[in-house]
Amino acid sequence: MSRYQAAEWDERYQSSGHNLASPREFLVEVLPQLPREGWGLDVAMGEGHNANLLAEHGPQVLGVDFSLVALRKAKSMYPNVQSALVNLPQIHLKPGCFDVILNFWFLDREMFPLYPQYLKPGGYLVLETMRFDPDSDQSHLRLEYLLQSGELLQSFSGWEILVYDENVKANAKGKQQLAVRMLARKP
Ligand SMILES: C[S@@+](CC[C@H](N)C(=O)[O-])C[C@H]1O[C@@H](n2cnc3c(N)ncnc32)[C@H](O)[C@@H]1O
């Protein structure tokens, strides 16, 4: 199943059908609040635009994704970003070694308990992804890939929530999608 999905993503990246040529707006917005040293992890990094922006800010960055095509593109554009081919959530990293985790436009709830394990105390999680929208037709999307209202706040209760907005209208695949943005700090 996931090998099939990885092949699908490879195809999208090959055909340039998923080409966002720049970092996500939300990352640009919160970047000044993020540490300028240490290590960052970009989960499902795609072509590496977000990982690179973070790396330019200061930290060393490891980006993981299951699309080899995306990782190759990332490597050629951003040799400063380290990368690993990983089928999430099957990821095995040393606990407590990251200062920042980026999770943009990817949702696997099995990753949520890993974030506090991988982050150092005081480490930052920057997350943006789609939310269930009762007012629009999302039949082309799988429900499991959509956050529910309030879900992130519940999953990361006890964290310091620095930014939270669950009513963002973001452009995805040429459509306006309801998205959630959160910048949170591990206690
Ligand atoms: C919508 S793209 C987002 C890419 C990037 N984070 C961004 O914000 O532009 C989703 C990414 O998740 C990756 N992905 C999906 N399922 C994955 C899995 N099980 N393991 C690793 N990567 C996965 C895809 O290859 C793709 O690069």
The ligand as an ORCA input file, in Angstrom:
! r2SCAN-3c Opt
* xyz 0 1
  C       1.620     17.593      0.303
  S       3.299     17.035      0.263
  C       4.054     18.165      1.425
  C       5.519     18.373      1.178
  C       6.159     19.460      2.043
  N       6.090     19.118      3.446
  C       5.487     20.784      1.793
  O       4.990     21.405      2.723
  O       5.486     21.240      0.656
  C       3.222     15.533      1.196
  C       4.549     14.808      1.278
  O       4.412     13.704      2.140
  C       5.182     12.650      1.637
  N       4.647     11.415      2.253
  C       3.374     10.968      2.193
  N       3.254      9.816      2.892
  C       4.483      9.546      3.405
  C       4.998      8.492      4.211
  N       4.210      7.484      4.637
  N       6.296      8.528      4.575
  C       7.093      9.544      4.153
  N       6.673     10.564      3.378
  C       5.376     10.568      3.010
  C       5.014     12.744      0.126
  O       6.030     12.092     -0.581
  C       5.051     14.262     -0.051
  O       6.355     14.706     -0.278
*
